[in-house]
Amino acid sequence: MAGAQVPPSAEEIARYTGLHAAAAQGDAGAIRALLSAGARLEVRDEAGRTPLHVATYARQREAIRALIAAGADANALEGRRYDPVTIASVAGDEETLALLLVLGASARNVTSPYDGTALIAAAHAGHVGIVRQLIAAGAPLDHVNNLHWTALIEAVVLGDGGERHTEIVRLLVAAGANRALTDRNGRTALDLARGRGYGAMVRLLQAPPPR
C-alpha cells in the first residue's frame, strides 16, 4: 500500500518555482520572503501537493517549521489523499513525524486511496518507531480500511512474521487493539498468524488482554 504514494520526481522538482521550490530545497528564508510578497500558502502542484507535502517528502524540517508557522494546513491531503503525517510514516522518517506531531498535525486522519491511517501504513511497512509514536499520539487503533484490514491485521498479512512486524503486533496488543476484528473472510489477526505459521505473533495474540 505504501507504493500508492507518489513523491515528486526529480523532473517535477526541477520545474518547481516559488514556494514549492523553496520547500523542496528547505529554504525557510525564501519561504518567509515569498509569503511576505503574497505567495499563496496552499498552492498545489499538478499532483495536488502543497509546499508542506513537498517539504515532508523531502525531509526538509526547517521548511516544515516555516510553513506551519505561517498557517499551512498540517492535515491537508494531496492528490492521492496522503497527509504529511502519513507521508512521514510511510517513509519511516521518525524525526519529521515527531516534528509534525509537535506542530499540531494529527495522527487520526483517514488518508490514502485505501481509506486507511498512518498507523495502518506504518504497521504494513514494519516501522516500529513510527508505530510507537503514532500510538502515543492517539492514532485510532481499530480503524478498518476499505480492504477491511486494521493495523493489527495488516501487520500480519503484509508483514513477514519477523522481528519488526512481531514487535508491532506486540505494541498494538499492549495498546489495546481489538483482536476480535476480522477481515472480509471472517478471519482474525490470530487466525491469519496461525495460517502463516507466525508462532511469535500467535503467542502475542493468544495472551490475556493487558490490564
Secondary structure, 3 states (H helix, E strand, C coil): CHHHCCCCCHHHHHHCCHHHHHHHHCCHHHHHHHHHCCCCCCCCCCCCCCHHHHHHHCCCHHHHHHHHHCCCCCCCCCCCCCCHHHHHHHHCCHHHHHHHHHCCCCCCCCECCCCECHHHHHHHHCCHHHHHHHHHCCCCCCCCCCCCCCHHHHHHHCCCCCHHHHHHHHHHHHHCCCCCCECCCCCEHHHHHHHHCCHHHHHHHHCCCCC
